[in-house]
Amino acid sequence: MSYNARLYDFLTSRFYDKQMDLELVHEGRRRVVSAVNIDSGTRVLEVGCGTGLNQPMLIKALGKTGQIVAIDASIEMLRKARLRAEEHGYADRVKFIHGDARQLDSLLKDAGEDEKFDTLFLTLILTVVPNWRRVFELAYAHLKIGGRCGIMDSYWTKSSLTHWLVRTLYAADSKRPTFMPLQGIAADYQIELLPPKNSFFFVASGTKR
Ligand SMILES: C[S@@+](CC[C@H](N)C(=O)[O-])C[C@H]1O[C@@H](n2cnc3c(N)ncnc32)[C@H](O)[C@@H]1O
């Protein structure tokens, strides 16, 4: 098991949900769901889904029949995401896959998910996962042409105590420009900064050409 997966196994039972659904982060989640304009009845791929904090909003946008395929390397994060899905009554609409996003192709193949997705959703994962540019490429390849990609993450280039804490507690490297690969290839690329002044988070979206 990777260092990240072990760290998240430990974190989740303690304080992940309290920290990662604070007002500003929640606002980022709300904005990225809105930015990808999900059509009801479609399929969303969520890589690094964590405890599933986005999923109630995604399910609402997906209407009565849409589905989510959600991948994470941490068993504990997935366990909590499953519990949330059961509590909210949408467990039959989410396929949870345990595994490393760097092996995304084989994880999806083994799960029988051969069709491309309508929406790709990546929140607070590209700053964490090793080899993030490759993980983005792998995930983007599973998006349909005309499909929408949404990314919400931290981006902060100055070294500071906060940066050190985020790196130590969440293994997240906020200095990675994780919006850039999408900016380079998507049509109607857009980025919003949160908060507008002294931004720490961004929400980026675009359509696959
Ligand atoms: C900061 S959390 C973000 C979770 C969720 N997307 C959210 O917005 O709350 C990062 C997640 O990435 C997962 N992760 C880290 N490395 C991974 C990898 N190589 N493959 C898949 N998931 C990974 C962790 O287990 C953790 O759940």
The ligand as a Tripos MOL2 file, in Angstrom:
@<TRIPOS>MOLECULE
LIG
   27    29     1     0     0
SMALL
NO_CHARGES

@<TRIPOS>ATOM
      1 C1         -7.3630   15.3390   -0.4070 C.3       1 LIG1
      2 S1         -8.2300   13.8230   -0.6830 S.3       1 LIG1
      3 C2         -9.4920   14.3490   -1.8380 C.3       1 LIG1
      4 C3        -10.6940   13.4730   -1.7680 C.3       1 LIG1
      5 C4        -11.9260   13.9910   -2.5170 C.3       1 LIG1
      6 N1        -11.7010   14.0900   -3.9310 N.3       1 LIG1
      7 C5        -12.3970   15.3020   -1.9640 C.2       1 LIG1
      8 O1        -12.5500   16.2490   -2.7380 O.co2     1 LIG1
      9 O2        -12.6360   15.3870   -0.7490 O.co2     1 LIG1
     10 C6         -7.1360   12.9220   -1.7260 C.3       1 LIG1
     11 C7         -7.6080   11.5220   -2.0180 C.3       1 LIG1
     12 O3         -6.7420   10.9370   -2.9790 O.3       1 LIG1
     13 C8         -6.5810    9.5800   -2.6580 C.3       1 LIG1
     14 N2         -5.3630    9.1070   -3.3060 N.ar      1 LIG1
     15 C9         -4.0910    9.4180   -3.0050 C.ar      1 LIG1
     16 N3         -3.2310    8.7950   -3.8360 N.ar      1 LIG1
     17 C10        -4.0160    8.0740   -4.6900 C.ar      1 LIG1
     18 C11        -3.7450    7.2180   -5.7760 C.ar      1 LIG1
     19 N4         -2.4840    6.9690   -6.1680 N.pl3     1 LIG1
     20 N5         -4.7740    6.6590   -6.4340 N.ar      1 LIG1
     21 C12        -6.0580    6.8950   -6.0530 C.ar      1 LIG1
     22 N6         -6.3740    7.6970   -5.0250 N.ar      1 LIG1
     23 C13        -5.3700    8.2790   -4.3620 C.ar      1 LIG1
     24 C14        -6.5210    9.5680   -1.1360 C.3       1 LIG1
     25 O4         -6.7760    8.2830   -0.6110 O.3       1 LIG1
     26 C15        -7.5830   10.5920   -0.7970 C.3       1 LIG1
     27 O5         -8.8400   10.0010   -0.6290 O.3       1 LIG1
@<TRIPOS>BOND
     1     1     2 1
     2     2     3 1
     3     2    10 1
     4     3     4 1
     5     4     5 1
     6     5     6 1
     7     5     7 1
     8     7     8 2
     9     7     9 1
    10    10    11 1
    11    11    12 1
    12    11    26 1
    13    12    13 1
    14    13    14 1
    15    13    24 1
    16    14    15 ar
    17    14    23 ar
    18    15    16 ar
    19    16    17 ar
    20    17    18 ar
    21    17    23 ar
    22    18    19 1
    23    18    20 ar
    24    20    21 ar
    25    21    22 ar
    26    22    23 ar
    27    24    25 1
    28    24    26 1
    29    26    27 1
@<TRIPOS>SUBSTRUCTURE
     1 LIG1         1 GROUP 0 **** ****
